[in-house]
Amino acid sequence: MQAIQLQWIDYTILIAYVAFVIGIGWTLARYMKTSSDFLTSARSIPTWVTGLAFISANLGALELVGMAASGAKYGIATAHFYWVGAIPAMIFLAVFMMPFTSKCVLMSACVR
């Protein structure tokens, strides 16, 4: 099996991406005073959206890094590992995040 070698364009893309993400964090740091502000966007979005974003970020990393590597090495036979992570995350969101905002979602009663 031939080893993959990174070229200058690969490193350029990685450096640009890291600089972009750090730039966003540095720019928005003045608006976030506490970790609670960061997690809930200063309470400007509902809890269930925050939970969904958190789970999506974790599943996104799992899919892009883990599933791509696993699929490249072992083939499609590893696709079931996605569901091992995705289904518990969906259940977590439904059981622990949705009950807190069910009135807001179902009756549109959360107007500030």
Buried (B, 14 or more C-beta within 10 A) or exposed (E): EEEEEEEEEEEEEEEEEEEEEEEEEEEEEEEBEEEEEBBBEEEEEBBBBBBBEBBEEEBEEBEEEBBEEBBEEEEEEBEEBBEEBBEEBBEEBEEEBBEEBEEBEEEEEEEE
